[in-house]
């Protein structure tokens, strides 16, 4: 069961916790969002280069891309469509609750 995100103090730590709670490797999330694996790693570290933090606009764009993956939304600028979400992926607050019994 994933831990609650509250103990995480940085946006990058929360981004990593979300990815892990959804069961994505960096490679899988990269394939879904179009981000390079190295970019995802940098976002999760909170720094593009030593001493150069990820700016808020970049973080907001990344959050939107992750939200689209979580919601099953894809777009190619000509169409926006919903695709079925995997039944075993739980997102949102429910991801942090114990599994329901029976």
C-alpha positions as CSV (number, residue, x, y, z in Angstrom):
1,X,0.0,0.0,0.0
2,X,1.5,3.4,-0.9
3,X,2.2,5.8,1.8
4,X,0.3,9.0,2.2
5,X,2.0,11.9,0.4
6,X,2.0,14.1,3.5
7,X,5.5,13.1,4.6
8,X,7.0,14.3,1.3
9,X,8.3,17.8,1.6
10,X,9.1,18.7,-2.0
11,X,7.1,18.7,-5.2
12,X,9.6,16.3,-6.7
13,X,9.1,13.8,-3.8
14,X,5.4,14.0,-4.3
15,X,5.8,13.4,-8.1
16,X,7.8,10.3,-7.4
17,X,5.4,9.0,-4.8
18,X,2.5,9.5,-7.3
19,X,4.4,7.6,-10.0
20,X,5.2,4.8,-7.7
21,X,1.6,4.6,-6.3
22,X,0.3,4.3,-9.9
23,X,2.8,1.5,-10.5
24,X,4.7,3.2,-13.3
25,X,8.4,2.9,-13.9
26,X,10.1,6.1,-15.2
27,X,10.3,4.4,-18.6
28,X,6.5,3.6,-18.6
29,X,5.6,7.1,-17.5
30,X,7.9,8.6,-20.2
31,X,6.1,6.5,-22.8
32,X,2.8,7.8,-21.6
33,X,3.7,11.5,-21.2
34,X,6.3,12.1,-23.9
35,X,8.8,13.2,-21.3
36,X,12.3,11.7,-21.4
37,X,13.2,9.3,-18.5
38,X,16.0,11.7,-17.6
39,X,13.6,14.6,-17.4
40,X,11.3,12.6,-15.1
41,X,14.3,11.8,-12.9
42,X,15.3,15.5,-12.8
43,X,11.8,16.6,-11.9
44,X,11.7,14.0,-9.1
45,X,15.0,15.4,-7.8
46,X,13.7,18.9,-8.2
47,X,16.7,20.0,-10.1
48,X,17.6,20.1,-13.8
49,X,21.3,20.7,-13.0
50,X,23.0,21.2,-9.6
51,X,21.8,24.5,-8.2
52,X,19.1,24.9,-10.9
53,X,15.7,24.0,-9.6
54,X,12.8,22.9,-11.8
55,X,10.7,26.0,-12.4
56,X,7.0,26.2,-11.5
57,X,5.8,26.4,-15.1
58,X,7.7,23.2,-16.0
59,X,6.3,21.5,-12.8
60,X,2.8,22.6,-13.7
61,X,3.1,21.2,-17.2
62,X,4.4,17.9,-15.9
63,X,1.5,17.7,-13.4
64,X,-1.0,18.2,-16.2
65,X,0.7,15.5,-18.3
66,X,0.6,13.1,-15.3
67,X,-3.1,14.0,-14.6
68,X,-3.9,13.2,-18.3
69,X,-2.2,9.8,-17.9
70,X,-4.1,9.1,-14.7
71,X,-7.4,10.1,-16.3
72,X,-6.8,8.2,-19.5
73,X,-6.8,11.3,-21.7
74,X,-4.7,11.4,-24.8
75,X,-4.5,14.2,-27.4
76,X,-2.6,14.9,-30.6
77,X,-3.7,18.6,-31.0
78,X,-6.3,17.5,-33.5
79,X,-8.3,15.2,-31.3
80,X,-8.8,14.7,-27.6
81,X,-10.1,11.3,-26.6
82,X,-10.5,9.2,-23.5
83,X,-9.1,5.7,-23.4
84,X,-10.1,3.0,-20.9
85,X,-8.1,3.2,-17.7
86,X,-6.5,0.0,-16.4
87,X,-8.8,-1.4,-13.7
88,X,-5.9,-2.1,-11.3
89,X,-4.6,1.5,-11.3
90,X,-6.1,3.6,-8.4
91,X,-5.5,7.3,-8.4
92,X,-6.5,10.1,-6.1
93,X,-7.1,9.9,-2.4
94,X,-8.3,6.3,-2.7
95,X,-4.8,5.2,-3.7
96,X,-3.8,5.8,0.0
97,X,-6.6,3.8,1.6
98,X,-6.3,0.2,2.6
99,X,-7.9,-2.2,0.2
100,X,-11.6,-2.9,0.7
101,X,-12.6,-6.3,2.1
102,X,-15.2,-8.4,0.4
